[in-house]
Amino acid sequence: MKTTIKDTTDKLVYGHEGWLDAYVFHYHAGDSIMSMLKWGHNMEYDGLPRIEELTYKAFAPDGTVEEVTVKETGKEWLDLTSETDQEGYYIFSTVYDNCYAEYPGNKWKKGDRTQYPDAMNVGRYVQSATNCIFVGHDGTNDIYAAPLPTSLLPVSPDFLAGHELTFELKTEGKPQATEDVDLIFQGEDGNETTKLSTDADGILKITPEKPGVYSLIARYQLDSDNPESYDKIHYTATHCFRIKEHDDHHH
Protein backbone atom coordinates (compact mmCIF):
# COMPACT_ATOMS: atom_id res chain seq x y z
CA MET A 1 0.00 0.00 0.00
CA LYS A 2 1.36 3.38 -1.01
CA THR A 3 2.06 5.83 1.79
CA THR A 4 0.79 9.37 1.37
CA ILE A 5 3.63 11.77 2.19
CA LYS A 6 2.57 15.26 3.28
CA ASP A 7 3.19 18.19 0.98
CA THR A 8 5.59 20.59 2.71
CA THR A 9 6.76 22.53 -0.36
CA ASP A 10 5.68 25.88 1.03
CA LYS A 11 7.70 25.42 4.21
CA LEU A 12 10.73 26.59 2.22
CA VAL A 13 9.80 30.12 3.33
CA TYR A 14 10.81 28.94 6.84
CA GLY A 15 14.00 27.21 5.70
CA HIS A 16 13.07 23.87 4.11
CA GLU A 17 15.22 22.62 1.25
CA GLY A 18 15.90 19.53 -0.79
CA TRP A 19 19.01 17.38 -0.98
CA LEU A 20 20.05 14.57 -3.29
CA ASP A 21 21.35 11.38 -1.71
CA ALA A 22 22.94 8.61 -3.78
CA TYR A 23 22.18 4.92 -3.81
CA VAL A 24 25.24 2.80 -3.03
CA PHE A 25 25.45 1.28 -6.51
CA HIS A 26 28.39 0.81 -8.86
CA TYR A 27 27.68 2.00 -12.39
CA HIS A 28 29.18 1.45 -15.84
CA ALA A 29 28.64 3.52 -18.98
CA GLY A 30 25.27 2.53 -20.44
CA ASP A 31 23.70 1.91 -17.03
CA SER A 32 20.79 3.91 -15.67
CA ILE A 33 21.90 5.99 -12.66
CA MET A 34 19.73 6.91 -9.69
CA SER A 35 19.45 9.43 -6.86
CA MET A 36 16.99 10.11 -4.05
CA LEU A 37 15.50 13.59 -3.65
CA LYS A 38 14.81 14.16 0.04
CA TRP A 39 13.13 17.18 1.59
CA GLY A 40 13.08 18.87 4.97
CA HIS A 41 15.51 21.03 6.92
CA ASN A 42 19.21 20.36 7.55
CA MET A 43 18.88 16.69 6.52
CA GLU A 44 15.87 16.10 8.78
CA TYR A 45 13.02 14.65 6.70
CA ASP A 46 9.74 16.55 6.58
CA GLY A 47 7.37 15.58 3.78
CA LEU A 48 8.06 16.13 0.08
CA PRO A 49 7.80 18.98 -2.43
CA ARG A 50 5.33 19.10 -5.30
CA ILE A 51 7.06 17.22 -8.11
CA GLU A 52 5.77 19.48 -10.87
CA GLU A 53 7.18 22.66 -9.29
CA LEU A 54 10.82 21.60 -9.62
CA THR A 55 12.97 21.15 -12.69
CA TYR A 56 15.26 18.13 -12.96
CA LYS A 57 18.41 17.69 -15.05
CA ALA A 58 21.40 15.39 -15.20
CA PHE A 59 24.65 16.68 -16.67
CA ALA A 60 27.05 14.21 -18.29
CA PRO A 61 30.82 14.64 -17.75
CA ASP A 62 31.07 16.54 -21.07
CA GLY A 63 28.14 18.83 -20.15
CA THR A 64 25.46 17.09 -22.21
CA VAL A 65 22.09 17.54 -20.51
CA GLU A 66 20.25 14.26 -19.93
CA GLU A 67 16.57 13.85 -19.11
CA VAL A 68 15.59 12.78 -15.61
CA THR A 69 12.62 10.58 -14.74
CA VAL A 70 11.00 11.33 -11.37
CA LYS A 71 9.01 8.67 -9.52
CA GLU A 72 7.18 8.67 -6.20
CA THR A 73 8.28 5.81 -3.95
CA GLY A 74 5.61 5.98 -1.24
CA LYS A 75 8.46 6.82 1.15
CA GLU A 76 10.08 10.09 2.13
CA TRP A 77 12.07 10.47 -1.06
CA LEU A 78 11.56 10.65 -4.80
CA ASP A 79 13.55 8.42 -7.15
CA LEU A 80 15.43 10.25 -9.90
CA THR A 81 16.73 8.18 -12.83
CA SER A 82 18.84 9.15 -15.84
CA GLU A 83 20.81 7.40 -18.59
CA THR A 84 24.57 7.32 -19.19
CA ASP A 85 26.92 6.84 -22.12
CA GLN A 86 30.19 8.17 -20.64
CA GLU A 87 32.60 7.49 -17.79
CA GLY A 88 33.25 10.08 -15.11
CA TYR A 89 31.08 12.21 -12.85
CA TYR A 90 27.44 12.83 -13.71
CA ILE A 91 25.62 15.63 -11.85
CA PHE A 92 22.01 15.23 -10.80
CA SER A 93 20.26 18.56 -10.16
CA THR A 94 16.90 19.85 -9.05
CA VAL A 95 15.87 23.52 -9.07
CA TYR A 96 12.97 25.27 -7.35
CA ASP A 97 12.19 28.90 -8.31
CA ASN A 98 9.01 30.63 -7.10
CA CYS A 99 7.89 33.81 -5.35
CA TYR A 100 6.03 34.03 -2.04
CA ALA A 101 4.25 37.06 -0.59
CA GLU A 102 4.20 37.61 3.18
CA TYR A 103 1.22 38.92 5.13
CA PRO A 104 0.75 39.73 8.85
CA GLY A 105 0.36 36.79 11.19
CA ASN A 106 3.06 34.78 9.41
CA LYS A 107 0.81 34.09 6.45
CA TRP A 108 2.20 33.47 2.97
CA LYS A 109 0.76 33.29 -0.53
CA LYS A 110 2.58 31.85 -3.52
CA GLY A 111 2.97 34.59 -6.11
CA ASP A 112 4.80 37.85 -6.79
CA ARG A 113 4.19 41.56 -6.13
CA THR A 114 2.12 41.99 -9.29
CA GLN A 115 -0.34 39.40 -7.92
CA TYR A 116 -0.21 40.61 -4.29
CA PRO A 117 0.56 44.37 -4.32
CA ASP A 118 -0.49 44.77 -0.66
CA ALA A 119 1.96 42.16 0.71
CA MET A 120 4.42 43.19 3.46
CA ASN A 121 7.26 41.78 1.41
CA VAL A 122 7.74 39.40 -1.47
CA GLY A 123 10.68 37.05 -1.83
CA ARG A 124 11.83 34.98 -4.75
CA TYR A 125 13.06 31.60 -3.50
CA VAL A 126 15.67 29.90 -5.67
CA GLN A 127 16.96 26.53 -4.50
CA SER A 128 19.18 23.96 -6.15
CA ALA A 129 20.19 20.50 -4.97
CA THR A 130 23.05 18.60 -6.62
CA ASN A 131 25.05 15.44 -6.21
CA CYS A 132 27.69 13.64 -8.23
CA ILE A 133 27.45 10.04 -9.44
CA PHE A 134 30.64 8.33 -10.62
CA VAL A 135 30.24 6.08 -13.65
CA GLY A 136 32.87 3.54 -14.76
CA HIS A 137 36.40 3.02 -13.50
CA ASP A 138 38.76 5.32 -15.34
CA GLY A 139 36.86 8.53 -15.97
CA THR A 140 38.32 11.88 -14.99
CA ASN A 141 37.60 13.34 -11.55
CA ASP A 142 36.73 16.68 -13.14
CA ILE A 143 33.24 18.02 -12.43
CA TYR A 144 31.33 19.86 -15.13
CA ALA A 145 30.48 23.44 -14.10
CA ALA A 146 26.72 22.95 -14.49
CA PRO A 147 24.91 26.18 -15.44
CA LEU A 148 22.48 26.45 -12.53
CA PRO A 149 20.95 29.57 -10.91
CA THR A 150 22.84 28.68 -7.73
CA SER A 151 25.25 25.80 -7.24
CA LEU A 152 27.69 24.41 -4.69
CA LEU A 153 29.81 21.91 -6.60
CA PRO A 154 33.07 20.11 -5.84
CA VAL A 155 36.22 20.62 -7.88
CA SER A 156 38.07 17.44 -9.01
CA PRO A 157 37.09 15.56 -5.85
CA ASP A 158 38.31 12.41 -4.18
CA PHE A 159 35.50 11.53 -1.79
CA LEU A 160 37.83 9.77 0.64
CA ALA A 161 38.24 10.13 4.39
CA GLY A 162 41.14 12.44 5.22
CA HIS A 163 41.28 14.00 1.74
CA GLU A 164 40.74 17.73 1.31
CA LEU A 165 37.73 18.71 -0.81
CA THR A 166 37.26 22.04 -2.55
CA PHE A 167 33.78 23.38 -3.35
CA GLU A 168 32.71 26.42 -5.35
CA LEU A 169 29.52 28.39 -4.62
CA LYS A 170 28.19 30.25 -7.65
CA THR A 171 25.22 32.41 -8.57
CA GLU A 172 24.42 32.15 -12.28
CA GLY A 173 28.00 30.94 -12.81
CA LYS A 174 29.68 33.75 -10.82
CA PRO A 175 31.56 33.19 -7.52
CA GLN A 176 29.44 33.85 -4.44
CA ALA A 177 30.56 34.67 -0.91
CA THR A 178 28.37 33.74 2.06
CA GLU A 179 28.95 33.27 5.77
CA ASP A 180 25.95 30.95 6.14
CA VAL A 181 27.09 27.44 5.20
CA ASP A 182 26.20 24.30 7.16
CA LEU A 183 28.23 21.11 6.84
CA ILE A 184 26.07 18.27 8.16
CA PHE A 185 27.34 14.77 8.86
CA GLN A 186 24.78 12.00 9.35
CA GLY A 187 26.30 10.22 12.32
CA GLU A 188 25.02 7.16 14.18
CA ASP A 189 24.07 9.38 17.11
CA GLY A 190 22.30 12.00 14.98
CA ASN A 191 23.40 14.81 12.72
CA GLU A 192 26.56 16.79 13.46
CA THR A 193 26.57 20.36 12.10
CA THR A 194 29.59 22.61 11.48
CA LYS A 195 29.24 26.28 10.48
CA LEU A 196 31.42 27.35 7.55
CA SER A 197 31.66 30.14 4.99
CA THR A 198 32.85 30.65 1.42
CA ASP A 199 35.49 33.24 0.58
CA ALA A 200 35.21 36.12 -1.90
CA ASP A 201 35.92 33.66 -4.73
CA GLY A 202 33.12 31.35 -3.59
CA ILE A 203 35.66 28.76 -2.40
CA LEU A 204 35.20 26.47 0.60
CA LYS A 205 37.64 23.75 1.65
CA ILE A 206 36.90 20.86 4.01
CA THR A 207 38.62 17.62 5.04
CA PRO A 208 36.02 15.04 6.14
CA GLU A 209 37.66 12.60 8.56
CA LYS A 210 34.82 10.06 8.88
CA PRO A 211 33.25 7.87 6.20
CA GLY A 212 29.51 8.41 5.70
CA VAL A 213 26.94 10.83 4.29
CA TYR A 214 27.49 14.59 4.35
CA SER A 215 25.56 17.56 3.07
CA LEU A 216 26.66 21.14 2.46
CA ILE A 217 23.97 23.81 2.56
CA ALA A 218 24.74 27.40 1.53
CA ARG A 219 22.19 30.17 2.07
CA TYR A 220 22.34 33.80 1.02
CA GLN A 221 20.17 36.70 -0.12
CA LEU A 222 20.70 39.12 -3.00
CA ASP A 223 18.87 42.30 -3.94
CA SER A 224 16.06 41.96 -6.44
CA ASP A 225 16.82 42.09 -10.15
CA ASN A 226 13.12 42.79 -10.70
CA PRO A 227 11.86 45.11 -7.91
CA GLU A 228 8.36 45.36 -9.36
CA SER A 229 7.91 41.61 -8.78
CA TYR A 230 9.91 40.82 -5.62
CA ASP A 231 12.07 42.50 -2.98
CA LYS A 232 14.86 39.96 -2.41
CA ILE A 233 16.12 36.70 -3.86
CA HIS A 234 16.62 33.98 -1.24
CA TYR A 235 19.12 31.40 -2.49
CA THR A 236 19.80 27.92 -1.11
CA ALA A 237 22.29 25.50 -2.68
CA THR A 238 22.79 21.99 -1.32
CA HIS A 239 25.29 19.30 -2.24
CA CYS A 240 25.12 15.85 -0.67
CA PHE A 241 28.04 13.41 -0.90
CA ARG A 242 29.34 10.16 0.55
CA ILE A 243 32.84 9.79 1.96
CA LYS A 244 34.51 6.38 1.62
CA GLU A 245 37.38 4.85 3.55
CA HIS A 246 39.28 3.92 0.37
CA ASP A 247 39.14 4.44 -3.39
CA ASP A 248 37.19 1.72 -5.18
CA HIS A 249 37.03 3.33 -8.62
CA HIS A 250 39.68 0.91 -9.84
CA HIS A 251 38.54 -2.23 -8.07
HUQUIZI-V982627 format. One record per residue. N is the residue number from 0. SS is DSSP state (H for helix, E for strand, L for the rest). PSI is psi in whole degrees, 0 to 359 (999 if undefined). NEAR is the number of other C-alpha atoms within 12 Angstrom. Layout:
n,ss,psi,near
N,SS,PSI,NEAR
N,SS,PSI,NEAR
This chain:
n,ss,psi,near
0,L,132,6
1,L,135,9
2,L,139,12
3,L,116,14
4,L,134,22
5,L,148,20
6,E,112,21
7,L,25,25
8,H,311,33
9,H,351,31
10,H,355,27
11,H,340,35
12,H,341,32
13,H,0,19
14,L,6,28
15,L,152,36
16,E,166,47
17,E,158,48
18,E,153,49
19,E,113,42
20,E,149,38
21,E,148,36
22,L,151,25
23,L,71,18
24,L,157,19
25,L,127,21
26,E,150,30
27,L,158,24
28,L,133,25
29,L,341,14
30,L,156,20
31,E,138,27
32,E,154,40
33,E,152,35
34,E,163,40
35,E,122,37
36,E,118,46
37,E,162,41
38,E,138,39
39,E,224,30
40,E,124,28
41,L,48,36
42,L,20,37
43,E,117,25
44,E,142,24
45,L,89,27
46,L,202,30
47,E,157,37
48,L,167,33
49,L,119,26
50,H,318,26
51,H,350,17
52,H,359,20
53,E,158,27
54,E,147,27
55,E,130,33
56,E,152,32
57,E,135,40
58,E,124,36
59,L,165,36
60,L,329,32
61,L,6,24
62,L,354,21
63,L,135,21
64,E,124,24
65,E,148,26
66,L,152,23
67,L,131,31
68,E,132,27
69,E,132,27
70,E,133,22
71,E,143,24
72,L,349,19
73,L,359,16
74,L,183,22
75,L,46,30
76,L,160,36
77,E,140,33
78,E,127,28
79,E,132,37
80,E,139,31
81,E,169,32
82,E,158,31
83,L,152,33
84,L,13,25
85,L,166,29
86,L,150,29
87,E,197,31
88,E,123,43
89,E,147,47
90,E,120,52
91,E,143,52
92,E,145,50
93,E,146,46
94,E,134,35
95,E,136,35
96,E,99,31
97,E,159,30
98,E,150,36
99,E,137,38
100,E,134,32
101,E,137,27
102,E,162,19
103,L,152,12
104,L,21,8
105,L,40,15
106,E,143,18
107,E,146,24
108,E,136,27
109,E,121,28
110,L,171,24
111,L,186,32
112,L,329,29
113,L,331,20
114,L,328,17
115,L,72,23
116,L,341,21
117,L,7,15
118,L,150,27
119,L,312,21
120,E,159,30
121,E,127,36
122,E,144,39
123,E,127,36
124,E,115,41
125,E,116,40
126,E,139,43
127,E,144,47
128,E,136,45
129,E,156,49
130,E,167,45
131,E,133,43
132,E,121,50
133,E,131,46
134,E,129,33
135,L,200,28
136,L,324,20
137,L,14,20
138,L,162,25
139,L,155,23
140,L,2,25
141,L,145,27
142,L,129,33
143,L,136,34
144,L,80,35
145,L,131,40
146,L,88,26
147,L,158,36
148,L,328,32
149,E,142,43
150,E,147,44
151,E,91,54
152,E,147,46
153,E,160,37
154,L,118,27
155,L,61,24
156,L,152,31
157,L,110,32
158,L,65,37
159,E,143,26
160,L,134,24
161,L,356,18
162,L,137,22
163,E,137,20
164,E,139,25
165,E,132,27
166,E,152,41
167,E,126,40
168,E,128,47
169,E,148,36
170,E,117,34
171,L,40,19
172,L,358,20
173,E,142,21
174,E,142,24
175,L,125,34
176,L,139,28
177,L,148,31
178,L,5,21
179,L,80,24
180,E,130,36
181,E,129,33
182,E,119,33
183,E,129,32
184,E,126,30
185,E,92,26
186,E,169,16
187,L,333,11
188,L,22,7
189,E,178,13
190,E,139,21
191,E,126,22
192,E,134,20
193,E,132,20
194,E,133,20
195,E,179,24
196,L,159,29
197,L,153,31
198,L,186,21
199,L,337,16
200,L,11,20
201,L,13,31
202,E,140,29
203,E,133,35
204,E,135,26
205,E,157,33
206,E,90,21
207,L,129,29
208,L,339,20
209,L,141,22
210,L,152,23
211,E,194,26
212,E,131,34
213,E,156,38
214,E,137,44
215,E,134,51
216,E,118,47
217,E,132,46
218,E,142,38
219,E,162,31
220,E,144,26
221,E,155,24
222,E,154,17
223,L,141,22
224,L,4,14
225,L,73,18
226,L,336,19
227,L,339,18
228,L,325,26
229,L,158,32
230,L,322,28
231,E,158,27
232,E,124,32
233,E,112,35
234,E,142,44
235,E,126,46
236,E,128,48
237,E,147,50
238,E,121,45
239,E,140,45
240,E,158,44
241,E,133,34
242,E,130,31
243,E,164,22
244,L,331,17
245,L,165,17
246,L,121,19
247,L,17,19
248,L,327,25
249,L,13,12
250,L,999,9
